[in-house]
Amino acid sequence: MAFISLPTQAPGILGPMAYRPDTAVHLNALAESLLRGPASLSQGERETIAAWTSHRNGCRFCTKSHAAAARAWLEERSADLDRLLETNDTSHFNGKMQALLALSAALQENVQGVTPQHVESARAAGASDEDIHDTVLITAAFCMYNRYVDGLGTAEAPQEAYAPMGQMLKERGYVHASM
C-alpha cells in the first residue's frame, strides 16, 4: 500500500504519475529521450544502465521493469544483463560497457563519486563524450525515479507483468506508457 492516497493501485511509478499527471508528462518525456531517443549507446545498453542503477538503489519495480525492457532490446544477449543483476559482475560485457557501468556505480554510490579515472577508463575503452554524458544522466535520472517510486512506498507489479511491460516499453516507449 502506498504511503499516500493515489488515484490508482497501479504498481511502481504508474500510481504516482496518475496522482500528478502534470509532472508525469515531463518524467515520461525525459525517460523517452534518455532511453529511446537518438544516441550513440543502443537502447539495450541504456536500459541496462537504468536497470543497473535501479538494482544498486534497491528499487525492485524499476529494476524489474527496466531489466525487462533491456531484455526486449538485447534479445539473445540478455543473459549478460541477468548475470549482472545476479552477481554484480560486469566482466561479460565489452570493455566500453564495463567502464560505463563502473562510472554509473561510482555516481550512484556518491554524487561526487565519478573521478577523472572513470572518464579516462571509459574513453580508453572506446566510450565517446556522448556515451559518458548519457551514462551520467541516465544514472542521475534513475536515482531520482527510484526515490520517487520507493519514497512513496508503491507496490511492485506481479512477476508475470514485467516481460510484457518490457516489450510494451520497447514497442511504444515511455511517452505512451501505461498498464
Number of C-alpha atoms within 10 A of each C-alpha: 11 17 10 11 12 18 12 12 15 18 19 25 20 20 21 25 21 17 15 12 13 10 13 17 14 12 16 17 16 17 19 18 14 20 29 19 13 10 14 14 19 17 21 24 20 25 28 30 28 32 29 26 28 27 22 18 19 14 23 20 25 25 24 23 27 29 29 28 31 29 24 24 23 20 11 9 14 18 13 18 27 15 14 19 19 10 9 13 13 18 12 13 15 10 17 18 23 18 24 25 23 18 23 26 20 18 20 22 14 9 9 9 14 18 11 9 10 19 20 13 18 24 17 13 16 14 21 16 13 12 21 20 13 20 24 21 14 22 26 17 18 24 20 13 20 23 16 17 24 21 13 18 16 23 19 20 16 9 10 8 14 19 18 15 21 22 18 19 25 20 14 13 21 20 17 14 14 13 10
